[in-house]
Amino acid sequence: MQSKTSVNFNESVREVEIAITALSAIHWLPPNLLPLTSIRRGEERYVATRQIKHASSELSKAVESVSSLENQLQTLRTLLRAKLANLTQRLSPASSLPFEVLGTIFGILFEDFPPFEPQASVTDSWRFAIQLSHVCQLWRSVALATKKLWKSIAVKSPQSARLVPLFAKRSAPLRLSVAFVSQSNEVWTETPTTAPAAFLDESLIKDVVFEAPSSHLVFGDATQPRDSEAEPLNSLSLEYDVDIDELQRFSSARIMRFEAVSLDKEESSQLTMPRLEEMVLQRVLINEIPQLLSCLRAPRLARLQIVQGIGCSHHDGNLVENRAWFPALRSLSIINTDHNDWSRFRNLTDSLGRKIVSRIAHLDLTTYHWGAFEAEVRPMLRSLLSAFTTLESLSLGVHPWWFLETVRIMELKPGNFAQIIRRLRTLQLELVSDTFKKHRRPNATNRSKFAARTFQVLKNLIDPLVDDEMSSMTDDSTAVVEHTETRLERLILTKDLVGEHEGWYRSHVQEFVVLEKERILPH
């Protein structure tokens, strides 16, 4: 009975709910706005929301895991590619070369880059060593062990000068060659704290080239005494106008070769260079040589070259008082790159001193222009050459315009000059031209004349026949033997002077050299 009552009660409640629902606002909504019959209750929605959040979190973790796997895969690919490249290099022929062979190859390649050429691309050739040392570990080891790669450097700024001690260290025990290169004719104006001198050990330097002056480029500590017994400085080249007093900045006692442009001196200047063996003076007037050399004390000076040094007023000075300081002078070279008149150059022997000239064994005269040849230059050259009583080697370089007149000087005639020509061991005849006239080469007709005239003169010189003066002498076999033994041994000719006589020259001279091209001298 009780259960029946309970059922009736529940039915009544259900009816009430139906009635309330029927009276609610939802009942009056349009059909399209009625809620879905599958809407979960609040408890179900709460559970669903938590499940959705958990699934979203798991999804994010999965995405991150995939991204991490992709990064790891990319890293593995990079490592595999690097290992593949490394294996490829190891399998290459260069990698299989022995350590010493690879170093030899580096050295040969480096020799193709002269360190001190004026072109900017060449003066950067010292970077070749640094680039090689950054290729791989093997090449770095080889580059560091190849000392010749580090033996020269071109310094363009105080900042790049900081590399000098590095190169000095890596080139040891070889000594360093340093070129201080001027950029657009700029003068170095660095302070002493940034100057290359602050980083250079004088004993480590072998060759030095300065393209611009600087008041701070001094080797070593200027306040300390210079060690004259240190390793000699092979060469010092100053490519700007220099005063002799400026050489005091360097350890002049160490210099073996000195080259300067437009060397000047004060009245009281004095300089001792006990190790100097070779000196090159550019743009120096010939009549100023006695004044310049009078301030030098160079007992070992053996080679003197004067470039662009002709064309001056007459000067009566000589070096007779100073000749004892040049007892070793044996080679003299005068290269006239100007078109000045040689006729102003009256007497070289008086300018240098006859006792100095009489010891010269090697003479080189090169010019573009002989000036008043017939009137003055020919007798001047005859007188000049006749003073070289110990001459063994003669080199004449002339422009093609003056060649025929030049070879006439060599015609064998009685006199001291003929005897000097016959005593020569080496003779060089060379056609020269400047950078502006190098295209004006001799035509076929002139080349034929040059070759024929050269052969006519040299045949009389080389062929062991006795000239007219010797024919008048007694028939002494000793004289003939002496003449034969002292005849020309080495002959050097420009190709245009050889013609069809090359076979004859080679059969009559111990050593015959043909120069394929004319010598091009700077204007």
C-alpha positions in Angstrom: 0.0 0.0 0.0 2.8 2.3 0.9 4.7 1.6 -2.3 1.7 2.4 -4.3 1.4 5.7 -2.6 5.0 6.5 -3.4 4.5 5.8 -7.0 1.5 8.0 -7.2 3.6 10.8 -5.5 6.3 10.5 -8.1 3.8 10.6 -10.9 2.4 13.8 -9.4 5.8 15.4 -9.2 6.4 14.5 -12.8 3.1 16.0 -13.9 4.0 19.2 -12.0 7.3 19.4 -13.8 5.6 18.9 -17.1 3.2 21.7 -16.2 5.9 24.1 -15.1 7.9 23.3 -18.3 4.9 23.9 -20.4 4.4 27.3 -18.7 8.1 28.3 -19.0 9.5 30.7 -21.5 11.5 27.9 -23.3 8.2 26.4 -24.3 7.4 29.5 -26.3 10.8 29.7 -28.1 10.9 29.1 -31.9 11.8 25.6 -32.9 15.2 26.7 -34.2 16.2 28.1 -30.8 15.2 25.2 -28.7 18.3 23.6 -26.8 19.5 20.2 -27.9 18.0 17.3 -26.2 21.6 15.8 -25.8 23.0 18.6 -23.5 24.8 17.0 -20.6 24.2 17.9 -17.1 26.6 20.1 -15.1 28.5 17.1 -13.8 29.0 15.7 -17.2 30.1 19.0 -18.6 32.7 19.4 -15.8 34.1 15.9 -16.5 34.2 16.7 -20.2 36.0 20.0 -19.7 38.8 18.3 -17.6 39.2 15.6 -20.3 39.5 18.3 -23.0 42.2 20.2 -21.0 44.1 17.0 -20.5 43.9 16.0 -24.1 45.1 19.5 -25.1 48.0 19.3 -22.8 49.0 15.9 -24.2 48.7 17.3 -27.7 51.0 20.2 -26.9 53.5 17.8 -25.4 53.3 15.7 -28.5 53.9 18.8 -30.7 56.9 19.8 -28.7 58.3 16.3 -28.8 58.0 16.2 -32.6 59.7 19.6 -32.9 62.5 18.4 -30.6 62.9 15.3 -32.7 63.0 17.4 -35.9 65.8 19.6 -34.3 67.7 16.5 -33.3 67.3 15.1 -36.8 68.6 18.4 -38.3 71.6 18.3 -36.0 72.4 14.7 -36.9 72.1 15.6 -40.6 74.6 18.5 -40.1 77.0 16.3 -38.2 76.7 13.6 -40.9 77.4 16.2 -43.6 80.4 17.5 -41.8 81.8 14.0 -41.3 81.1 13.2 -44.9 83.0 16.4 -46.0 85.8 15.5 -43.6 86.0 12.0 -45.0 85.9 13.4 -48.6 88.9 15.6 -47.7 90.7 12.7 -46.2 90.1 10.6 -49.3 91.4 13.5 -51.6 94.9 13.1 -53.0 96.1 16.3 -51.2 95.2 14.8 -47.8 97.2 11.7 -48.5 100.4 13.6 -49.2 103.1 13.4 -46.6 103.5 16.3 -44.2 106.8 17.4 -45.8 105.5 17.3 -49.4 102.5 19.4 -48.5 104.8 22.0 -46.9 106.9 22.0 -50.0 103.9 22.7 -52.1 102.9 25.6 -49.9 106.4 27.0 -50.2 106.3 26.8 -54.0 102.9 28.5 -54.2 104.1 31.3 -51.9 107.1 32.0 -54.1 104.7 33.1 -56.8 103.7 36.1 -54.6 106.6 38.6 -54.4 106.1 40.4 -51.1 107.1 43.9 -52.0 105.6 44.7 -55.4 103.8 48.0 -55.7 100.5 46.5 -56.7 98.1 46.4 -53.8 97.0 42.9 -54.6 100.6 41.7 -54.4 101.5 43.5 -51.2 98.6 41.5 -49.5 100.3 38.2 -50.5 101.4 37.7 -46.8 97.7 36.9 -46.1 98.3 33.7 -48.0 99.9 32.1 -44.9 97.1 33.1 -42.6 94.5 31.8 -45.0 96.2 28.4 -45.3 96.3 28.1 -41.5 92.5 28.4 -41.3 91.6 25.7 -43.8 91.8 22.6 -41.5 93.8 21.3 -38.7 96.2 19.4 -41.0 96.9 22.4 -43.2 97.3 24.6 -40.1 99.9 22.3 -38.7 101.7 22.3 -42.1 101.5 26.1 -42.5 102.8 26.7 -39.0 105.7 24.4 -39.6 106.6 25.9 -43.0 108.8 28.8 -41.9 109.2 30.5 -45.3 105.4 31.3 -45.4 105.9 33.7 -42.5 109.2 35.3 -43.5 107.7 38.5 -45.1 104.9 40.9 -44.4 103.6 44.1 -45.9 102.4 46.5 -43.2 99.9 49.1 -44.3 98.9 50.6 -40.9 99.9 50.7 -37.3 97.1 48.2 -36.6 98.4 45.6 -39.1 101.9 46.2 -37.6 100.7 44.2 -34.6 101.0 41.1 -36.8 104.8 41.6 -37.2 105.8 39.9 -33.9 103.5 37.0 -34.8 105.2 36.6 -38.1 108.6 37.0 -36.5 107.8 34.2 -34.0 106.4 31.8 -36.7 109.3 32.5 -39.1 112.0 31.8 -36.5 114.8 31.0 -37.0 114.4 32.7 -40.3 114.6 36.5 -40.1 111.7 38.7 -41.2 111.4 40.9 -44.2 109.1 43.9 -43.6 107.6 46.4 -46.0 105.9 49.5 -44.7 103.5 50.3 -47.6 102.2 53.8 -48.2 98.5 54.1 -48.9 97.8 56.8 -51.5 101.1 58.6 -50.7 100.0 59.1 -47.1 102.6 59.6 -44.4 102.4 57.5 -41.3 101.4 59.7 -38.4 101.0 57.0 -35.7 102.0 57.7 -32.1 105.0 55.9 -30.5 102.6 53.7 -28.6 101.1 52.3 -31.8 104.1 52.5 -34.0 105.6 49.3 -35.5 108.8 50.1 -33.7 107.0 49.2 -30.4 106.6 45.7 -31.7 109.8 45.0 -33.6 112.9 43.4 -32.3 115.8 44.7 -34.5 117.6 41.4 -34.3 114.7 39.6 -36.0 114.6 41.8 -39.1 116.5 41.0 -42.3 115.1 43.3 -45.0 113.1 46.6 -44.6 111.3 48.6 -47.2 109.8 52.0 -46.4 107.5 53.6 -49.0 106.8 56.7 -46.9 108.6 58.6 -44.2 107.7 58.4 -40.6 109.2 60.0 -37.4 108.3 56.9 -35.3 109.4 54.0 -37.4 112.5 53.2 -35.5 113.8 49.8 -34.8 114.4 48.8 -31.2 114.8 51.3 -28.3 116.4 54.4 -29.6 117.7 55.2 -26.1 119.8 52.0 -26.0 123.2 51.6 -27.7 123.1 49.8 -31.0 124.9 46.4 -31.2 127.1 46.6 -34.3 128.0 42.9 -33.9 124.3 41.8 -34.3 123.1 39.9 -37.3 123.4 42.2 -40.4 120.5 43.9 -42.0 120.5 42.5 -45.5 118.9 45.5 -47.1 117.3 48.8 -46.3 115.2 50.5 -49.0 113.8 54.0 -48.5 111.5 54.9 -51.4 111.2 58.6 -50.7 113.5 61.6 -50.5 115.9 60.9 -47.7 118.4 62.9 -45.8 121.6 61.1 -44.7 121.0 62.2 -41.1 117.7 60.2 -41.2 119.7 57.0 -41.5 120.9 57.6 -37.9 117.4 56.2 -36.9 118.6 52.9 -38.1 121.5 50.7 -37.0 123.6 51.8 -40.0 126.4 49.5 -38.9 124.3 46.5 -39.7 123.2 47.5 -43.3 124.6 45.4 -46.1 122.5 46.8 -49.0 121.1 50.3 -49.1 118.7 51.8 -51.6 117.4 55.4 -51.5 115.6 57.9 -53.7 117.1 61.3 -53.9 119.6 61.1 -51.2 120.6 64.5 -49.6 123.1 65.5 -47.1 124.0 68.4 -44.9 127.5 69.9 -44.8 128.4 68.3 -41.5 126.8 64.9 -42.1 128.9 61.9 -41.5 127.9 58.2 -41.6 129.8 55.0 -41.1 128.5 51.8 -42.7 131.2 49.2 -42.1 129.1 46.3 -43.5 127.7 48.1 -46.6 128.4 46.1 -49.8 125.9 47.5 -52.3 124.3 50.9 -52.7 121.6 52.1 -55.1 121.0 55.8 -55.6 118.0 57.0 -57.6 117.5 60.4 -59.1 121.0 61.6 -58.0 122.9 64.0 -60.2 126.3 62.6 -61.2 128.2 65.7 -60.1 126.7 65.3 -56.6 128.1 61.8 -56.1 131.4 63.0 -54.7 129.6 65.2 -52.1 127.3 62.4 -51.1 129.9 59.7 -50.9 132.4 61.9 -49.1 130.3 61.6 -45.9 130.2 57.8 -46.1 132.7 55.4 -44.6 132.1 52.1 -46.3 135.2 50.0 -46.6 133.3 47.0 -48.0 131.3 48.9 -50.6 131.7 46.7 -53.7 128.7 47.6 -56.0 127.4 51.1 -56.7 124.4 51.8 -59.0 123.2 55.2 -60.0 119.7 55.3 -61.5 118.4 58.4 -63.5 121.6 60.2 -62.6 122.7 62.0 -65.7 122.2 65.6 -66.7 124.0 68.1 -64.5 126.2 71.1 -64.6 129.9 70.5 -64.6 131.5 69.8 -61.2 135.2 69.7 -60.7 135.1 67.8 -57.4 136.6 64.4 -57.0 136.9 61.6 -54.5 140.7 61.5 -54.4 140.8 62.5 -50.8 138.2 59.9 -49.9 139.1 57.0 -52.1 140.7 55.0 -49.2 137.2 54.5 -47.9 136.1 52.5 -51.0 138.9 50.0 -51.5 136.5 47.2 -52.3 134.5 49.0 -55.1 134.4 46.7 -58.1 131.1 47.2 -59.8 129.6 50.5 -61.2 126.3 50.8 -62.9 124.9 54.0 -64.4 121.3 53.9 -65.7 120.1 57.1 -67.3 116.3 57.0 -67.5 116.1 60.7 -68.4 116.6 62.2 -71.9 119.2 64.7 -70.6 122.3 65.3 -72.7 125.3 63.0 -71.9 127.5 65.8 -73.2 127.2 67.6 -69.9 128.7 64.5 -68.2 132.3 65.5 -69.0 134.5 63.1 -67.2 133.3 60.4 -64.9 136.8 59.4 -64.0 137.5 62.8 -62.6 134.3 62.7 -60.5 135.0 59.3 -59.0 138.7 59.5 -58.8 141.0 57.5 -61.2 142.3 55.2 -58.5 138.8 54.1 -57.7 137.9 53.7 -61.4 141.1 51.7 -62.1 139.8 49.0 -59.8 136.4 48.6 -61.4 135.9 45.2 -62.9 132.2 45.4 -63.9 130.7 48.4 -65.7 127.1 48.9 -66.9 126.1 52.0 -68.9 122.4 52.2 -69.9 120.7 55.1 -71.6 117.9 56.2 -73.8 119.7 59.2 -75.3 123.3 59.9 -76.1 122.9 63.6 -76.9 125.4 65.1 -79.3 126.9 61.8 -80.1 129.4 62.7 -82.9 130.7 65.9 -81.3 131.2 65.0 -77.7 129.8 61.7 -76.5 131.9 59.3 -78.5 135.2 60.8 -77.4 133.9 61.0 -73.9 133.0 57.3 -73.8 136.3 56.4 -75.3 138.1 58.4 -72.6 135.8 57.0 -70.0 136.2 53.3 -70.9 139.9 53.7 -71.4 140.3 54.6 -67.7 138.9 51.2 -66.6 142.2 49.4 -66.9 141.0 46.3 -65.0 137.6 46.0 -66.7 136.4 42.4 -67.1 132.7 42.8 -67.8 131.0 45.5 -69.9 127.3 46.0 -70.4 125.9 48.6 -72.8 122.2 49.2 -72.9 121.0 51.7 -75.5 117.8 52.7 -77.2 117.5 51.3 -80.8 117.9 54.9 -82.2 121.5 55.0 -80.9 122.6 51.5 -81.3 124.5 51.8 -84.6 126.5 54.7 -83.2 127.2 52.9 -80.0 128.7 49.8 -81.6 131.1 52.0 -83.6 132.8 52.8 -80.3 133.8 49.1 -80.1 135.6 49.0 -83.4 139.1 47.7 -82.8 141.7 50.3 -83.5 145.2 50.8 -82.1 145.1 52.2 -78.6 144.3 51.5 -75.0 140.6 51.1 -75.7 141.2 48.2 -78.1 143.3 46.5 -75.4 140.5 46.9 -72.9 137.9 45.5 -75.2 140.2 42.5 -75.9 140.6 41.8 -72.2 136.9 41.6 -71.6 135.5 38.3 -70.2 131.9 39.2 -70.5 130.2 41.6 -73.0 126.5 42.4 -73.0 124.8 44.4 -75.7 121.2 45.1 -75.0 118.4 47.2 -76.6 116.4 49.1 -74.0 113.2 51.2 -74.2 111.0 53.1 -71.8 107.4 52.5 -70.9 106.3 55.2 -73.3 108.3 54.0 -76.3 108.3 50.2 -75.9 105.9 49.9 -78.9 108.5 51.5 -81.2 110.4 48.3 -81.8 112.9 48.1 -84.7 111.4 47.1 -88.0 112.7 44.2 -90.0 115.1 46.4 -92.0 116.6 47.9 -88.8 116.9 44.5 -87.1 118.8 43.2 -90.1 121.1 46.2 -89.9 121.6 45.8 -86.2 122.4 42.1 -86.5 124.8 42.6 -89.4 126.7 45.5 -87.7 126.8 43.6 -84.4 128.3 40.6 -86.1 130.9 42.6 -88.0 132.1 44.2 -84.8 132.0 41.1 -82.6 133.6 38.9 -85.2 136.7 41.1 -85.1 136.6 41.0 -81.3 136.0 37.2 -80.9 138.0 35.8 -83.8 141.6 35.3 -82.6 143.1 37.3 -85.4 145.7 39.9 -84.9 144.8 43.5 -85.9 147.0 45.9 -87.8 148.9 47.1 -84.7 149.7 43.5 -83.5 150.8 42.6 -87.1 153.5 45.1 -86.9 154.8 43.6 -83.7 157.3 40.7 -83.5 156.0 37.2 -84.2 156.1 36.2 -80.6 154.0 33.1 -79.9 153.6 34.1 -76.3 151.7 37.3 -77.3 149.4 35.3 -79.5 148.7 32.7 -76.8 148.1 35.5 -74.3 145.6 37.1 -76.7 143.8 33.8 -77.3 143.5 33.0 -73.6 142.1 36.3 -72.7 139.5 36.5 -75.4 135.7 36.9 -74.7 134.2 34.0 -72.8 130.6 35.1 -72.2 128.4 37.0 -74.7 124.9 38.3 -74.0 122.8 39.8 -76.8 119.2 41.0 -77.3 117.4 38.7 -79.7 117.1 41.5 -82.4 120.9 41.7 -82.5 121.5 38.1 -83.2 120.0 37.6 -86.6 121.2 34.5 -88.5 124.6 34.4 -86.7 123.5 32.5 -83.5 125.3 29.3 -84.7 128.6 31.2 -85.2 128.4 32.9 -81.8 127.7 29.6 -80.0 130.7 27.9 -81.7 133.1 30.7 -80.9 132.1 31.7 -77.3 132.0 29.5 -74.3 128.7 30.8 -73.1 126.2 32.6 -75.4 122.9 34.0 -74.0 120.0 35.4 -76.0 117.7 37.9 -74.3 114.2 37.4 -75.8 112.9 40.8 -74.9 114.2 44.3 -74.6 114.7 45.7 -71.2 112.0 48.1 -70.2 113.2 50.8 -67.9 110.9 53.3 -66.0 110.5 56.7 -67.6 
